[in-house]
Amino acid sequence: MKRSDLGIVDALAQLTFVIQGVLGQIAAEYDLSIIQARLLGVLRDRTPGMNELARHLGLDKSSMTGLVDRAERRGLVRRRPSSTDGRGVEVSITPAGRKLVQQAAAVFGQRITELAQPLTATEQASLSALVSRILIEDTRRRGGLLDAMAVDSEPPD
């Protein structure tokens, strides 16, 4: 292992700290917590039920209810009866929530792109493909949702 190589565990762990830090800064700029930003990110392209949303965000039922309550009071999300389960509730993003998450996502994309500047275009593409493969496989194994607006049904080669 070269001195510049932290190893897979330390490198990925420390990268998550950097990315969470960036996400936290941007969320704060938009008067959001990280979990509120994640909520809006998940809702960009889907309308999950409360239980599915809670599983995806790793929250218990009462925490999920409080999170959605706060976002609903701000006009960022809305609830409606489930189209498939008479007892369930689905959560969707409002136009105001969509505008906010699009603005925050643009800033996040810009900052992460800046973070990746030391890598060549080829290295960036390789990193993206490898990380995507890890995340897609993990999502399949857990049966969860992937935080992405569009992901191919097949993992990259």
NORJO-V449959 format. One record per helix or strand of 2 or more residues. SS is the DSSP state (H for helix, E for strand). FROM is the first residue (numbers start at 0). LEN is the number of residues. Records with the same first field share a line. If there is no record, write none. Layout:
SS = FROM-LEN / FROM-LEN
This chain:
H = 7-22 / 33-10 / 49-8 / 60-13 / 94-24 / 120-22
E = 76-5 / 88-5
